[in-house]
């Protein structure tokens, strides 16, 4: 997760809210989406341009 990424922050917030509400299904969904989100600590060849690009799908 990147502190500068709005999508990472949103998913973390949603995951915590779901955990507090006892919605373990949504907690799991958010965790999966965070895992699939690009790794901001290194440039990934899977992501065009090596970074987060909204709307870009790494696997067609």
Kinemage of the C-alpha trace (Angstrom):
@kinemage 1
@onewidth
@group {chain A} dominant
@subgroup {mainchain}
@vectorlist {calphas} color= white
{ca unk a 1} P 0.000 0.000 0.000
{ca unk a 2} L 1.139 3.502 -0.738
{ca unk a 3} L 0.304 6.364 1.587
{ca unk a 4} L -0.005 8.545 -1.513
{ca unk a 5} L -2.439 6.324 -3.391
{ca unk a 6} L -6.091 7.319 -3.030
{ca unk a 7} L -7.285 3.859 -4.105
{ca unk a 8} L -5.132 2.102 -1.471
{ca unk a 9} L -6.390 4.490 1.206
{ca unk a 10} L -10.024 3.979 0.171
{ca unk a 11} L -9.708 0.199 0.241
{ca unk a 12} L -7.989 0.272 3.651
{ca unk a 13} L -10.776 2.505 5.026
{ca unk a 14} L -13.491 0.253 3.629
{ca unk a 15} L -11.742 -2.834 4.991
{ca unk a 16} L -11.510 -1.342 8.499
{ca unk a 17} L -15.147 -0.164 8.440
{ca unk a 18} L -16.251 -3.629 7.327
{ca unk a 19} L -14.160 -5.276 10.055
{ca unk a 20} L -15.752 -3.033 12.696
{ca unk a 21} L -19.204 -3.859 11.326
{ca unk a 22} L -18.466 -7.590 11.351
{ca unk a 23} L -18.777 -7.906 7.556
{ca unk a 24} L -16.016 -10.463 7.031
{ca unk a 25} L -16.996 -11.018 3.403
{ca unk a 26} L -16.305 -7.359 2.601
{ca unk a 27} L -13.081 -7.463 4.650
{ca unk a 28} L -11.937 -10.337 2.441
{ca unk a 29} L -13.033 -8.551 -0.744
{ca unk a 30} L -11.043 -5.452 0.211
{ca unk a 31} L -7.991 -7.530 1.119
{ca unk a 32} L -8.097 -9.260 -2.282
{ca unk a 33} L -8.452 -5.947 -4.116
{ca unk a 34} L -5.506 -4.513 -2.173
{ca unk a 35} L -3.410 -7.553 -3.088
{ca unk a 36} L -4.312 -7.152 -6.768
{ca unk a 37} L -3.584 -3.428 -6.681
{ca unk a 38} L -0.159 -2.524 -8.096
{ca unk a 39} L 2.859 -2.700 -5.811
{ca unk a 40} L 3.988 0.886 -5.329
{ca unk a 41} L 7.361 -0.071 -3.831
{ca unk a 42} L 8.736 -1.272 -7.163
{ca unk a 43} L 8.000 -0.779 -10.816
{ca unk a 44} L 6.053 -3.681 -12.246
{ca unk a 45} L 6.323 -4.787 -15.851
{ca unk a 46} L 2.721 -5.957 -15.665
{ca unk a 47} L 1.427 -2.402 -15.355
{ca unk a 48} L 1.795 -0.154 -18.370
{ca unk a 49} L 4.166 2.589 -17.350
{ca unk a 50} L 5.136 0.665 -14.229
{ca unk a 51} L 2.669 2.412 -11.950
{ca unk a 52} L -0.952 2.865 -11.053
{ca unk a 53} L -2.987 3.823 -14.054
{ca unk a 54} L -6.738 3.919 -13.391
{ca unk a 55} L -8.650 1.847 -15.871
{ca unk a 56} L -5.652 -0.195 -16.970
{ca unk a 57} L -6.161 -3.946 -16.617
{ca unk a 58} L -2.889 -5.922 -16.402
{ca unk a 59} L -4.371 -9.111 -17.885
{ca unk a 60} L -6.736 -8.710 -20.819
